[in-house]
Amino acid sequence: MLKKLALTGLALAVFCAAAPAALAVELQFLRSWDAKYQGTAGMADTYATMVEEASGGDITFKLVGPETVPPFEQLQPVQAGVFDMLFTHGAYHAGTTSMVIGLDTVDPDPAMRREVGIWDYIDAHYQTLGMKLLSLPASGGSHFMLRNPVAEGEDFSGMKIRGTPPIHPVIEALGGSPVVMPGGEIYSSLDKGVVDGANWPVSGAVAFKWYEVSCCFMRPNFGTTAHPILINLDSWNALSAEQQAVMLEQGELLESEVRAAFTEAEKDEEAKLIELGMQRIEFGPEVWDRAAKAFVEGYWNIAASRDPEAAEEMRSMASEAGLIFE
């Protein structure tokens, strides 16, 4: 009898010791950009590290990127559960939902976005698509890089400019012709003159070495660049309450840390570009006025293209709180 109790106790001890390991999970994390893009390391990869450390290794990630699935095709396999998570930008899945694109015209203060209800609204919207929002980090907007300089007061007349669809109204308002292409093709396209310039987040030109094939960058830059981190809803529901809490807590912490880190990184990058021989060119007042108006209206028109009611409600939230760049 004692031997039987001892064996039972041993089995129970082994089971209890093994229980934490049984709860451990590895999530397939798909990212729209490779490691050359600062947002990948500073947002997606940093989030993965934060969660792994906060969970004590209970949650780990397999990180994959655009070499696995092209950026504009990534939403559907995450919805279908082929991958668990996605780090992206709203413009990359505007064919499915466009509402979050308007967020790039909204002040990136993470606390304010949560306080006025924007974060929860976006979360609820993505849940109707089978995904849940985990974090909404934002970098410091986008800018234009050009192969050849323009004088202050001149616009992009006659130029071909690479940009995702939301920025097309700005390019057109400045007299340019928009060109859509993946980020990986920007270097060769600038080098060969396929395009005369490119729009991209303000961080990236150094890592991608675009300073080798462009002469200058334009200021001011436009808005902010929001990068939602999403998880498949079934994958989310399969996590324990403790695991879910860790992922949400670290997602909120990431948002606040990204703002401080990227503000400094963006200043450093601009200084580095100038050191590498690039020229900073200011938009003239009249040109900037046209560009700024086209930016806000263009982004919200795209946001409303598939989700008009959702976009209008979110724009009202942001506008009433004075958060839109106008």
C-alpha positions in Angstrom: 0.0 0.0 0.0 2.8 2.4 0.9 4.6 1.5 -2.3 1.4 2.3 -4.3 1.0 5.6 -2.5 4.6 6.5 -3.1 4.2 5.7 -6.8 1.1 7.8 -7.0 2.8 10.7 -5.3 5.7 10.4 -7.7 3.4 10.4 -10.7 1.6 13.5 -9.3 4.9 15.3 -8.7 6.0 14.5 -12.2 2.7 15.7 -13.6 2.8 19.0 -11.6 6.4 19.6 -12.7 5.5 19.0 -16.3 2.3 21.2 -16.2 4.0 24.5 -17.1 5.8 23.0 -20.1 2.4 21.6 -21.3 1.1 25.2 -21.3 4.0 26.6 -23.3 3.1 27.8 -26.8 5.1 28.8 -29.9 3.4 31.3 -32.2 4.1 31.7 -35.9 4.7 35.5 -36.3 4.6 36.8 -39.8 6.2 40.2 -40.5 5.7 42.5 -43.5 9.3 43.6 -43.6 12.7 42.0 -43.1 15.3 43.0 -40.5 16.6 45.9 -42.6 13.5 47.9 -41.7 13.9 49.5 -38.3 10.3 48.9 -37.4 10.8 45.1 -37.7 13.5 45.0 -35.1 12.2 47.9 -33.0 8.6 46.9 -32.9 7.8 43.3 -33.9 11.0 41.6 -32.8 11.2 43.7 -29.6 7.6 42.8 -28.8 8.5 39.1 -29.2 11.4 39.4 -26.9 9.4 41.3 -24.3 6.6 38.7 -24.3 9.1 35.8 -24.1 10.8 37.4 -21.1 7.6 38.5 -19.3 6.1 35.0 -19.7 9.3 33.2 -18.5 9.5 31.4 -21.8 5.9 30.2 -21.6 5.3 32.1 -24.9 7.8 31.9 -27.7 7.7 32.9 -31.4 8.9 31.7 -34.7 9.6 34.9 -36.7 9.1 34.8 -40.5 9.0 37.6 -43.0 8.2 38.7 -46.6 10.4 36.0 -47.9 7.7 33.6 -46.8 4.6 35.5 -47.9 4.7 38.8 -49.9 3.6 41.8 -47.7 0.4 42.6 -49.7 -0.8 38.9 -49.3 -0.2 38.3 -45.6 -3.6 39.1 -44.0 -5.5 36.1 -45.4 -3.2 33.4 -44.2 -3.2 34.9 -40.7 -7.0 35.0 -40.9 -7.0 31.4 -41.9 -4.7 30.4 -39.1 -1.8 29.4 -41.3 0.2 31.9 -39.2 -0.8 33.0 -35.7 0.3 36.6 -35.8 1.0 39.6 -38.1 3.0 42.8 -38.0 1.9 45.0 -40.8 0.5 48.3 -42.0 -3.1 49.0 -42.9 -2.2 49.9 -46.5 -1.0 46.3 -47.0 -4.4 44.9 -46.7 -6.7 47.7 -47.8 -8.4 45.3 -50.2 -10.0 43.6 -47.1 -10.3 46.4 -44.7 -9.2 50.0 -45.0 -10.4 51.7 -41.8 -7.1 51.7 -39.9 -5.3 53.6 -42.7 -6.8 56.8 -41.3 -4.8 56.3 -38.1 -1.7 57.6 -39.9 -3.2 61.1 -39.7 -3.7 60.8 -35.9 -1.3 61.9 -33.2 0.7 58.8 -32.1 0.4 59.5 -28.4 -0.5 55.9 -27.3 -2.2 56.9 -24.0 -4.5 59.4 -25.8 -5.4 56.8 -28.5 -6.5 54.5 -25.7 -8.2 57.1 -23.6 -10.5 58.4 -26.4 -11.5 54.8 -27.4 -9.6 54.5 -30.7 -7.6 51.4 -29.6 -10.7 49.5 -28.5 -12.5 50.5 -31.7 -9.8 49.1 -33.9 -9.6 46.0 -31.8 -13.3 45.4 -32.1 -13.2 46.0 -35.9 -10.4 43.4 -36.5 -12.2 40.9 -34.3 -15.0 40.9 -36.9 -12.3 39.7 -39.4 -11.1 36.9 -37.1 -8.2 38.7 -35.6 -7.4 40.5 -32.3 -5.3 43.6 -31.8 -2.4 43.2 -29.4 -0.4 46.4 -29.9 -0.5 49.5 -32.0 3.1 51.0 -32.0 3.7 54.0 -34.3 6.8 55.5 -35.8 7.3 59.1 -36.9 5.5 59.2 -40.2 6.7 59.0 -43.8 8.8 61.2 -46.1 9.9 61.5 -49.7 13.4 60.7 -51.0 14.3 62.0 -54.5 17.0 61.1 -57.1 17.5 64.7 -58.0 16.8 67.8 -55.9 13.9 70.2 -56.4 14.1 73.9 -55.5 11.9 75.2 -52.6 8.5 76.0 -54.0 8.7 73.3 -56.7 6.6 70.2 -56.6 6.8 66.7 -58.2 5.5 67.7 -61.6 6.6 65.1 -64.2 8.1 62.7 -61.6 7.3 59.1 -61.0 7.1 58.5 -57.2 6.8 55.2 -55.4 4.2 55.1 -52.7 1.4 52.9 -51.2 -2.2 53.9 -52.3 -2.9 56.1 -49.3 -0.1 58.5 -50.2 -1.1 58.7 -53.9 -3.4 61.8 -53.4 -0.3 63.6 -52.0 1.8 62.6 -55.0 -0.9 63.6 -57.4 -1.6 66.9 -55.6 2.1 67.7 -56.1 2.0 66.9 -59.8 3.6 63.4 -59.6 2.6 60.0 -60.9 2.2 57.3 -58.2 4.0 54.0 -58.7 3.2 50.9 -56.4 6.1 48.5 -55.7 7.4 46.5 -52.7 10.0 48.2 -50.5 12.5 45.6 -51.7 12.5 47.1 -55.2 13.0 50.7 -54.2 16.8 50.7 -54.4 17.1 49.2 -57.9 14.2 51.4 -59.1 15.9 54.6 -57.9 19.2 53.4 -59.2 17.9 52.7 -62.7 15.6 55.7 -62.8 12.4 53.6 -62.9 11.1 56.1 -60.3 12.3 59.6 -59.5 11.5 59.3 -55.8 10.0 57.2 -53.1 7.8 57.5 -50.1 8.8 55.5 -47.0 8.7 55.8 -43.2 11.3 58.3 -42.0 13.5 55.4 -40.7 14.9 53.1 -43.3 17.1 54.9 -45.8 20.3 54.2 -44.0 19.7 50.4 -43.5 18.5 50.0 -47.1 21.3 52.2 -48.4 19.0 54.4 -50.4 21.4 57.3 -49.8 23.5 55.6 -52.5 20.8 56.2 -55.1 19.1 59.3 -54.0 20.3 62.8 -53.3 17.8 64.3 -50.8 14.9 63.9 -48.5 11.9 66.3 -48.0 10.7 67.9 -44.8 8.3 68.2 -43.1 7.4 64.6 -43.0 3.8 63.3 -43.1 1.8 62.2 -40.0 2.8 59.0 -38.3 3.1 55.3 -39.3 0.9 52.9 -37.3 1.9 49.2 -37.3 -0.8 46.9 -35.8 0.4 43.7 -34.3 -2.5 41.2 -34.7 -3.2 37.7 -33.7 -5.6 35.1 -35.2 -8.7 35.0 -33.0 -8.6 31.2 -32.6 -5.0 31.3 -31.6 -5.8 34.0 -29.1 -8.7 32.0 -27.6 -6.4 29.0 -27.3 -4.1 30.9 -24.9 -4.6 30.9 -21.1 -5.9 34.0 -19.4 -2.4 34.5 -18.0 -0.8 34.3 -21.4 -3.4 36.7 -22.8 -2.7 39.2 -20.0 1.0 39.1 -20.7 0.6 39.7 -24.4 -1.7 42.7 -23.8 0.4 44.2 -21.0 3.6 44.0 -23.1 1.7 45.3 -26.2 0.7 48.5 -24.2 4.3 48.8 -22.8 5.7 48.5 -26.4 3.5 51.4 -27.6 4.9 53.8 -25.0 8.5 52.7 -25.4 8.4 52.8 -29.2 7.5 56.5 -29.2 10.6 57.5 -27.1 12.9 55.1 -28.9 11.9 56.0 -32.4 11.8 59.8 -31.8 15.6 59.6 -31.0 16.3 57.0 -33.7 14.6 59.2 -36.3 16.7 62.2 -35.3 19.9 60.1 -35.5 18.9 58.8 -38.9 18.4 62.2 -40.3 21.8 63.3 -39.0 23.4 60.2 -40.5 21.8 60.8 -43.9 23.2 64.3 -44.0 26.6 62.9 -42.9 26.4 60.5 -45.8 25.8 63.3 -48.2 22.1 63.6 -48.6 20.4 67.0 -48.6 17.4 68.1 -46.6 15.0 70.1 -48.7 12.0 71.9 -47.2 8.6 72.0 -49.0 7.7 75.6 -49.8 4.6 77.0 -47.9 2.2 76.7 -50.8 3.4 73.3 -51.8 3.3 72.0 -48.2 -0.3 73.4 -47.8 -1.4 71.4 -50.8 0.4 68.3 -49.7 -0.8 68.5 -46.1 -4.5 68.8 -47.1 -4.2 66.0 -49.6 -2.5 63.8 -47.0 -5.3 64.1 -44.4 -8.2 63.8 -47.0 -6.4 61.2 -49.0 -5.8 58.9 -46.1 -9.4 59.2 -44.8 -10.9 58.7 -48.3 -8.9 55.5 -48.6 -9.9 54.6 -45.0 -13.6 55.0 -46.0 -13.3 53.1 -49.3 -14.3 49.8 -47.8 -15.3 50.7 -44.3 -17.1 54.1 -44.6 -19.1 54.0 -41.3 -16.2 52.6 -39.3 -13.8 55.2 -40.8 -16.2 58.1 -40.1 -16.7 57.0 -36.5 -13.0 56.7 -35.8 -12.3 60.0 -37.5 -14.9 61.7 -35.4 -13.3 60.2 -32.2 -9.9 61.5 -33.2 -11.2 64.9 -34.5 -13.2 65.6 -31.4 -10.1 64.9 -29.2 -8.0 67.2 -31.4 -5.7 64.4 -32.5 -5.8 64.7 -36.3 -2.8 66.5 -38.0 -4.7 69.4 -39.6 
